[in-house]
């Protein structure tokens, strides 16, 4: 299965970035096509996404490793894919590495999706907490 990688340095502390990314409810804020994500017990998450003009609903897994500062997610079956976000502190900045493994999309589409995800993360984090996040 091909692996795609991207990296971005954010102007924010590692703890703040990690807590934001580790919150399941924030997934639709940074994954472009995702419209909802709700915990469903254990590491299972019920997700809804808009994919090529169609609404798709399903289950995915979402795992947070606070010690390693790593977040992993994926889905099996027809949507077989897996991804990972790793965070590294760099003084007052945080380096976010994102990786995705899938066979179900063109390489340029995956690369664009990863860049868009990192764009959203950067915009959300560097803009500071919003009213939605603090409530």
C-alpha positions, -999 to 999 in steps of 0.1 A, spaced: 0 0 0 15 34 -10 25 58 18 21 96 15 38 120 38 38 158 45 51 180 73 43 215 87 58 237 114 32 255 135 37 286 156 22 270 187 33 249 217 32 211 214 6 206 242 -19 229 226 -15 214 192 -18 178 205 -49 185 226 -66 201 196 -57 172 172 -65 145 198 -101 157 203 -124 136 180 -149 164 178 -123 186 160 -118 161 132 -143 178 108 -125 211 114 -93 198 99 -102 169 76 -117 187 46 -143 162 35 -154 150 70 -187 166 82 -191 149 116 -172 126 140 -186 112 172 -171 88 196 -188 54 196 -170 36 224 -135 24 228 -114 36 198 -144 35 174 -157 68 158 -188 72 138 -179 95 108 -198 112 80 -180 126 50 -187 142 16 -168 122 -10 -172 130 -47 -206 146 -41 -219 117 -20 -225 115 17 -208 85 32 -212 72 68 -192 46 85 -170 36 114 -133 43 118 -109 38 146 -90 67 163 -62 61 187 -43 87 208 -9 79 222 -1 108 246 33 95 255 45 93 219 25 124 208 10 103 181 -26 101 167 -36 72 144 -68 66 125 -81 43 99 -108 22 84 -109 -14 72 -130 -31 46 -139 -12 13 -123 20 27 -91 4 37 -68 33 48 -47 43 77 -31 76 88 -9 90 115 -1 124 129 32 127 148 41 158 168 76 171 177 84 201 198 108 226 183 113 253 209 81 273 209 69 257 177 55 223 168 63 201 138 34 181 126 41 151 104 12 135 87 12 101 69 -15 83 50 -16 48 35 -42 40 9 -47 24 -25 -80 41 -32 -70 74 -47 -46 90 -71 -13 102 -57 -19 139 -66 -53 138 -49 -38 124 -17 -10 149 -17 -35 177 -22 -57 163 6 -27 161 30 -17 197 22 -53 209 27 -55 191 61 -22 207 72 -35 241 60 -67 237 81 -47 226 112 -24 256 108 -53 280 104 -71 266 134 -41 265 157 -25 297 148 -58 317 149 -61 307 185 -91 292 203 -125 300 188 -158 304 206 -168 269 194 -136 253 209 -140 270 243 -176 260 248 
